[in-house]
Amino acid sequence: MAENSSRRLEGKVAIITGGASGIGASTASLFHEHGAWVVIADIQDEPGRALAVKLGRRASYAHCDVSVEDDVRDLVDATVAEHGRLDIMYNNAGVLDRPFGGILDTSLADLDRVLRVNLYGAFHGAKHAARAMVPRRQGCILFTGSNCTAIAGVATHTYTASKHAVVGLARGLAAELGEHGIRVNCVSPYAVSRTGMSGLGKMSEAELEKLDDGMKVLGNLKGRVLKPESVARAALYLASDEADYVSGLNMVVDGGYSVVNPSMMMALAASRSNGKI
């Protein structure tokens, strides 16, 4: 089905955490385009409110620190009070401790910070979404994972541990909540340069373009770079009725990076260029 041929989330109510920028903002815009009532939840108040105003009717912003359970509980309660239900909970908020680093220079504070947002935040979101969804015996809970759950050595240990835990949480919830007709899935992307994720720091447009060029070289699908919009389209599918029997899935959106080892072909190409074969 062509993306714009129908409104695939018509009338559904969706919360998107980390919705003010990057993957979250792209998903909020796409869900809204497809007919959903969208609640953008974030700690970035200015861009969050600006996005809600830009989207207009059927969009609102709520300040929410996902590491604080009371914030998430209040977010879900307010959404249900306003709309009468919650159909989609997309636990997307996340942080990086830093782009690179080894175990010897990683502190407990680094681990604690990442887990509080990436894992605790996801747990809080799923718990309170389930509280709203179980009585209605329907709903969809999504998480943003990472392709570091499918291949090693592409992220810091703290970030990798947090995302493996999120995928494990999703699978466990799929088993528990399936009894209530609730679907639970993950979207796990390759590096997305323009996520706005805390940990990357402020980057200029030139720096972002340079990072994009690097991702094109490193990625398996040559000449392409993974944009937030591509991850949003994967989330749209999983949130829609087109995926009505899909649950417990970790959908890796990485252009095949995690299933391809290019070392042999690179070695053969180098040998050919050197005249050795």
Backbone torsions as a table, in degrees:
resi	resn	phi	psi	omega
1	MET	NA	128.0	177.9
2	ALA	-63.8	142.3	-172.8
3	GLU	-54.8	-41.0	-174.3
4	ASN	-95.6	8.7	-177.5
5	SER	-77.9	-16.7	177.9
6	SER	-157.1	162.9	176.4
7	ARG	-94.4	101.9	-166.3
8	ARG	-78.4	-10.4	178.9
9	LEU	-123.8	29.6	-174.5
10	GLU	-51.1	119.8	175.2
11	GLY	78.1	-2.8	-179.8
12	LYS	-78.1	152.6	179.6
13	VAL	-107.9	123.6	-175.0
14	ALA	-127.8	136.3	168.4
15	ILE	-106.1	133.4	176.4
16	ILE	-125.4	111.7	177.4
17	THR	-82.9	151.4	-172.2
18	GLY	63.1	33.7	-171.5
19	GLY	-87.1	1.2	-174.8
20	ALA	-86.4	-14.6	-176.8
21	SER	-154.6	168.3	172.8
22	GLY	57.7	-136.0	-178.9
23	ILE	-57.9	-41.9	-178.5
24	GLY	-62.4	-44.2	-179.8
25	ALA	-67.2	-41.1	177.8
26	SER	-63.2	-39.9	179.3
27	THR	-68.2	-41.9	177.7
28	ALA	-58.3	-44.0	-180.0
29	SER	-64.8	-42.3	-178.1
30	LEU	-70.9	-42.4	176.9
31	PHE	-60.3	-42.6	179.7
32	HIS	-63.0	-43.8	178.1
33	GLU	-57.6	-32.5	-178.1
34	HIS	-95.2	20.6	167.6
35	GLY	96.1	3.8	-178.3
36	ALA	-81.8	151.6	164.8
37	TRP	-84.7	119.7	-170.0
38	VAL	-113.0	127.3	172.1
39	VAL	-106.5	114.3	179.9
40	ILE	-90.2	114.1	-177.6
41	ALA	-112.4	131.2	-176.7
42	ASP	-168.2	173.5	170.6
43	ILE	-102.5	-3.2	177.6
44	GLN	-91.8	88.1	-170.5
45	ASP	-65.3	-45.9	-174.5
46	GLU	-62.7	-54.1	179.1
47	PRO	-67.3	-30.0	178.4
48	GLY	-65.2	-46.5	178.2
49	ARG	-65.9	-39.0	-179.6
50	ALA	-62.9	-39.9	179.3
51	LEU	-66.6	-42.1	179.0
52	ALA	-61.3	-41.8	178.5
53	VAL	-65.1	-42.1	179.7
54	LYS	-61.2	-43.2	-179.4
55	LEU	-71.0	-34.1	176.2
56	GLY	82.0	-141.2	-177.4
57	ARG	-54.9	143.6	-177.8
58	ARG	75.0	18.6	175.9
59	ALA	-137.5	140.8	176.7
60	SER	-147.3	162.9	178.8
61	TYR	-117.5	141.6	175.3
62	ALA	-135.8	128.9	175.4
63	HIS	-71.0	128.0	-178.7
64	CYS	-154.1	123.1	171.3
65	ASP	-96.1	106.6	-172.4
66	VAL	-65.6	-18.3	178.0
67	SER	-74.4	-10.9	179.2
68	VAL	-106.0	112.3	-174.2
69	GLU	-60.1	-38.2	-179.8
70	ASP	-60.2	-37.0	177.3
71	ASP	-61.2	-44.1	-177.7
72	VAL	-70.4	-40.9	177.1
73	ARG	-59.3	-46.5	-179.5
74	ASP	-65.6	-36.5	177.9
75	LEU	-60.6	-48.3	-179.9
76	VAL	-66.0	-44.4	-179.6
77	ASP	-60.9	-42.3	-179.6
78	ALA	-66.3	-38.4	179.4
79	THR	-65.2	-44.9	179.7
80	VAL	-66.5	-38.4	178.2
81	ALA	-63.7	-37.3	-178.1
82	GLU	-76.9	-41.7	-170.4
83	HIS	-112.1	-9.6	178.3
84	GLY	87.1	-7.6	-178.4
85	ARG	-170.2	171.6	171.6
86	LEU	-134.5	120.0	-178.1
87	ASP	-97.8	-36.4	-174.2
88	ILE	-134.4	126.7	173.3
89	MET	-119.0	108.7	179.7
90	TYR	-103.8	103.9	179.7
91	ASN	-84.5	87.6	-172.7
92	ASN	-106.6	-21.7	-175.3
93	ALA	-55.9	136.4	179.9
94	GLY	-160.6	160.9	176.7
95	VAL	-135.7	154.9	168.8
96	LEU	-105.8	145.5	171.5
97	ASP	-75.5	-38.0	177.8
98	ARG	-175.8	163.9	-178.1
99	PRO	-66.0	-38.4	-176.1
100	PHE	-139.9	160.8	176.6
101	GLY	158.1	150.7	-179.5
102	GLY	-102.8	174.8	-176.0
103	ILE	-66.1	-31.9	-174.7
104	LEU	-71.6	-25.0	179.1
105	ASP	-111.2	24.6	176.1
106	THR	-103.4	129.5	-177.7
107	SER	-98.9	162.8	175.7
108	LEU	-62.6	-32.6	177.8
109	ALA	-63.9	-38.6	176.1
110	ASP	-60.0	-48.2	-178.7
111	LEU	-63.3	-44.0	-177.4
112	ASP	-62.6	-43.8	-178.5
113	ARG	-62.3	-45.5	-178.1
114	VAL	-67.0	-43.5	-179.1
115	LEU	-65.9	-37.0	-178.0
116	ARG	-61.8	-36.9	179.1
117	VAL	-88.2	-55.5	-171.0
118	ASN	-69.0	-41.7	-177.5
119	LEU	-97.8	-54.0	-179.3
120	TYR	-60.8	-42.2	179.4
121	GLY	-60.9	-42.4	177.8
122	ALA	-64.6	-41.4	178.8
123	PHE	-62.3	-47.4	179.3
124	HIS	-58.9	-45.1	-179.2
125	GLY	-62.2	-44.8	-179.8
126	ALA	-66.2	-41.7	-178.4
127	LYS	-60.5	-48.6	-174.7
128	HIS	-80.0	-27.5	171.6
129	ALA	-64.8	-44.0	179.0
130	ALA	-61.0	-38.2	178.8
131	ARG	-59.0	-36.0	179.7
132	ALA	-82.4	-29.9	-172.6
133	MET	-88.8	-34.6	-174.9
134	VAL	-56.2	-45.3	-179.8
135	PRO	-61.2	-29.1	-179.9
136	ARG	-88.9	-10.9	178.4
137	ARG	57.7	40.3	174.4
138	GLN	-165.9	158.3	178.6
139	GLY	147.5	169.7	-179.0
140	CYS	-136.7	126.7	175.8
141	ILE	-114.9	125.6	179.5
142	LEU	-118.9	153.3	174.6
143	PHE	-132.2	149.2	166.8
144	THR	-93.6	117.1	175.9
145	GLY	-98.5	-135.0	179.4
146	SER	-168.0	152.8	176.6
147	ASN	-71.4	-4.3	172.3
148	CYS	-68.3	-10.2	173.8
149	THR	-81.8	-8.9	-178.9
150	ALA	-115.2	-16.5	-179.5
151	ILE	-149.5	142.0	-175.9
152	ALA	-87.6	158.8	170.8
153	GLY	84.0	15.2	-177.7
154	VAL	-111.1	1.4	-179.4
155	ALA	-154.8	167.3	177.4
156	THR	-65.1	161.1	-178.4
157	HIS	-64.7	-36.9	-179.2
158	THR	-65.9	-47.3	-179.9
159	TYR	-64.2	-44.8	179.7
160	THR	-60.4	-44.9	179.1
161	ALA	-61.0	-41.2	-178.6
162	SER	-65.5	-39.5	-177.3
163	LYS	-76.0	-34.1	172.4
164	HIS	-61.8	-39.8	178.6
165	ALA	-64.4	-38.7	178.9
166	VAL	-63.9	-43.6	178.2
167	VAL	-63.7	-40.1	176.3
168	GLY	-63.3	-40.2	177.0
169	LEU	-61.6	-44.9	-179.0
170	ALA	-61.1	-42.5	-178.9
171	ARG	-67.0	-41.4	177.7
172	GLY	-63.9	-40.3	178.9
173	LEU	-68.2	-35.1	177.3
174	ALA	-59.7	-38.2	178.8
175	ALA	-69.6	-44.9	-177.4
176	GLU	-71.8	-47.2	-170.6
177	LEU	-85.2	-11.8	174.9
178	GLY	-58.4	-31.0	177.4
179	GLU	-60.1	-24.8	-178.0
180	HIS	-104.8	12.2	178.1
181	GLY	76.2	16.6	-177.3
182	ILE	-100.5	129.7	179.0
183	ARG	-94.5	143.1	-179.3
184	VAL	-135.1	125.0	-177.6
185	ASN	-145.3	165.2	176.4
186	CYS	-120.4	147.6	166.9
187	VAL	-113.8	121.2	-173.9
188	SER	-120.7	96.2	-174.6
189	PRO	-86.6	158.0	163.8
190	TYR	-68.5	176.4	-179.1
191	ALA	-55.8	127.4	176.9
192	VAL	-113.9	113.4	-169.3
193	SER	-68.7	-28.0	-172.1
194	ARG	-112.0	44.8	-177.8
195	THR	-76.7	-25.8	-173.0
196	GLY	74.2	13.2	-175.3
197	MET	-72.4	133.7	177.2
198	SER	-59.5	135.9	-178.5
199	GLY	120.3	-27.7	176.9
200	LEU	-84.0	-20.5	-178.9
201	GLY	76.6	177.1	179.6
202	LYS	-77.5	129.3	-179.2
203	MET	-127.6	140.6	178.3
204	SER	-76.0	167.2	178.0
205	GLU	-60.7	-38.8	179.2
206	ALA	-64.0	-40.5	178.7
207	GLU	-67.1	-38.7	177.9
208	LEU	-65.0	-40.1	178.8
209	GLU	-65.6	-37.6	177.5
210	LYS	-65.1	-40.3	177.6
211	LEU	-65.1	-40.6	175.8
212	ASP	-57.9	-44.6	179.9
213	ASP	-61.2	-40.6	178.2
214	GLY	-64.4	-40.0	178.9
215	MET	-66.2	-34.4	177.0
216	LYS	-63.1	-39.8	-179.8
217	VAL	-69.7	-44.5	-175.5
218	LEU	-76.6	-29.3	-175.2
219	GLY	-67.5	160.8	179.2
220	ASN	-78.7	-37.2	176.4
221	LEU	-85.2	97.1	-172.3
222	LYS	-67.6	144.8	178.1
223	GLY	81.2	3.2	-179.6
224	ARG	-124.4	155.3	174.4
225	VAL	-131.3	139.5	-178.0
226	LEU	-74.9	121.8	179.3
227	LYS	-103.2	156.5	176.3
228	PRO	-54.5	-33.5	-178.5
229	GLU	-62.4	-33.8	179.6
230	SER	-68.8	-37.1	176.9
231	VAL	-68.9	-39.1	178.5
232	ALA	-60.7	-37.6	179.3
233	ARG	-66.5	-35.0	175.5
234	ALA	-65.8	-41.6	177.8
235	ALA	-64.3	-37.9	178.2
236	LEU	-59.8	-45.5	178.4
237	TYR	-59.3	-49.1	-176.7
238	LEU	-66.3	-29.4	179.5
239	ALA	-81.0	-19.8	-173.2
240	SER	-86.0	168.3	177.7
241	ASP	-70.2	-11.9	174.5
242	GLU	-64.0	-24.1	178.3
243	ALA	-105.9	36.3	-171.3
244	ASP	-67.1	-12.5	176.2
245	TYR	-124.0	24.8	178.2
246	VAL	-106.1	116.5	177.5
247	SER	-151.5	146.6	-178.2
248	GLY	81.1	13.1	-176.4
249	LEU	-91.8	137.3	167.8
250	ASN	-106.1	94.1	-177.0
251	MET	-80.7	106.7	-178.4
252	VAL	-86.7	119.1	-178.0
253	VAL	-109.6	82.1	-175.2
254	ASP	-139.7	19.4	176.6
255	GLY	62.0	25.0	179.7
256	GLY	85.1	4.2	-175.7
257	TYR	-55.5	-42.0	-173.1
258	SER	-78.4	-8.3	179.7
259	VAL	-113.2	4.2	-178.0
260	VAL	-119.2	129.0	172.4
261	ASN	-111.4	105.2	-173.8
262	PRO	-82.5	1.9	-170.9
263	SER	-58.3	-45.3	-178.3
264	MET	-62.4	-48.6	-178.5
265	MET	-65.4	-35.5	177.7
266	MET	-66.1	-40.3	179.5
267	ALA	-66.0	-41.3	178.3
268	LEU	-64.8	-42.4	179.1
269	ALA	-62.1	-41.3	179.2
270	ALA	-65.0	-38.8	179.8
271	SER	-67.0	-39.7	178.3
272	ARG	-62.7	-44.1	-177.7
273	SER	-66.3	-26.1	179.6
274	ASN	-92.4	1.4	178.2
275	GLY	75.0	17.0	-177.6
276	LYS	-83.8	-21.4	176.2
277	ILE	-135.6	NA	NA
